[in-house]
Amino acid sequence: MRRPGEYRDPAAGEALPHPWLVLAAAAVLPGVGHLLLRMPQRALTFAFFVLVFGWLSLHLAPPGASPVGRIAGGLFVQSLAMLDAYRWARLRWETRRRQPAAAAQPTP
């Protein structure tokens, strides 16, 4: 039995978002790329850690740090989330693309 939040292979007829769309969505907001891939638990986890590490680096950065340096922890986790979402999207996209046409057609 599948647990909530666990990876679920998309069904044969299910539409998949293009990997570039997932990457663009993940770049805009943390976790949105994973939400497009229907991985809500992973999306919330990444969003939580972006906020936590952004807050930590904001409060631990020296006073003369640049604005980007002040939120560097959150930006680092955001970049990891973007790469992870793109990797999952690309994996699903290529798996679907390489399936034979006969296997993708459901039989009545």
N, C-alpha and C positions, 0 to 999 in steps of 0.2 A: 504494500500500500504506500502511496506517495504521501509524504509529509507536506504541510503547507510551506511554501517558499522554496521547495526543492525544484531543481531543474526539471522541466518537462519538455520533451522533444515535441516540436509542433506537429500537428496532424498533417496529412498529405495535402489537403485542400486549404489549409490555413494560410492566409496571406502573411508574408514576412516583410518587415520594414527593410529598406535598403541600408547596408552598413554605413554609407556616408550620411544618411539621414540620422541614424542612431548617433554617430559621432558628433554631428552638428547639434543635436538635442542635448547630448551629454556635455558639450562645451558651454551651452547656455546656462543650464542649472544642474547642480549635482543630483544624480539619481534619475534624471528624466530618460536618459538613454536606456537604463535598465527597466524602467517602467514600460517603454515601448516594446521591450523584449519579454514583457510579462514576468518580470523577476522582482516583485515588490519588496521582498525581504532584503535582497541585495541592494536595492535602491535606497531603502531607508538606512541601511548600515553605512553606505558610503556617504549619504547626506549627513548623518549624525557625526561621522568622523571628520568630514570637512569642517563642520561647525566647531567641533571640539578642538581640532588642531589649529584652526584659524584663530579661535579665542585664545588658546595657549600662546601661540606665537605673537599675537597682538599684545598680550600682557607681559611676555618675557623678552620682547625685543628691546634693544637699547633705545634711549630717547632720540638719538639722531638717525635712526633707521628710516629708510624710504617707506612710502605707503605699501609698496609691493613686499618689501622685507618684513613689514609688520604682520602681514597675513600669509607669509610664505608657507607655513604648515598647512593651511587650508588649501592653498594653490597646489601644493605637492599631492595631497590626497585627491584633489579634483582631477589632476592629470592622470593619476592611477585609475580613477573611476572612468575617465574617458577612454583610456586604452583598454580597460577590461570590457566595457560595453561594446566597443568596436570589435574586439576579439570574439566575443560571443556572437555578435551579429554576423560577422564574417564566417564563423564556423557554421552557423545555421544556414546562411545563404549558400555557401559552397556545398554543404551536405545536400541541400534541396536540389541544387543545380546538377549535381552528379548522380542523382537517383535516376534510374532508367524510367522512361515514360510509362512503361507498362506497370511498374511497381507503384507509381504515383496515382494511377487511376483506380479508384475503389470499385470492387466488383459487386454487382447487385445480389 
